[in-house]
């Protein structure tokens, strides 16, 4: 895994009383990064690709939320843009469950941004994750190897999956 420069910025905000929202294009590593940040914590993972999770989170009451949160102090909601009206549910969690740190990721910053901006005004820190930067790439493989790979990186890009394949297949 590539160390992402945004990781420490996000870690500094944990338990700061606001939701941490990470948006970006598909396959840039949002889920991987948040799983890495949460690796030493016990957390509730909610995958909005699952229809039952979408149904659960679409318009729950505070008591229903309390039931599925249980004793978890960390909640990670992945692909949040798939849930209609998710902003209001996240507002309830942020306002009513003060000891809970909410992590939210979504592939579509436009859809997720529109769903969250009004309900979560003043209740979130929002970050955008991009493909691997040249600095992150160079930090991982070194200056000389980076320079040797510049043509391939310009041709194939710096998405994490492309770089993982390049390492295994010698692109």
Secondary structure as UniProt FT lines:
FT   TURN            5..6
FT   HELIX           7..13
FT   TURN            14..15
FT   STRAND          19..24
FT   TURN            26..27
FT   HELIX           30..37
FT   TURN            38..40
FT   STRAND          44..47
FT   TURN            48..49
FT   HELIX           51..58
FT   HELIX           62..69
FT   TURN            70..71
FT   STRAND          74..78
FT   HELIX           80..82
FT   TURN            84..85
FT   HELIX           86..96
FT   TURN            98..99
FT   STRAND          101..106
FT   HELIX           109..117
FT   TURN            118..122
FT   STRAND          124..129
FT   HELIX           134..141
FT   HELIX           143..148
FT   HELIX           150..156
FT   HELIX           160..169
//
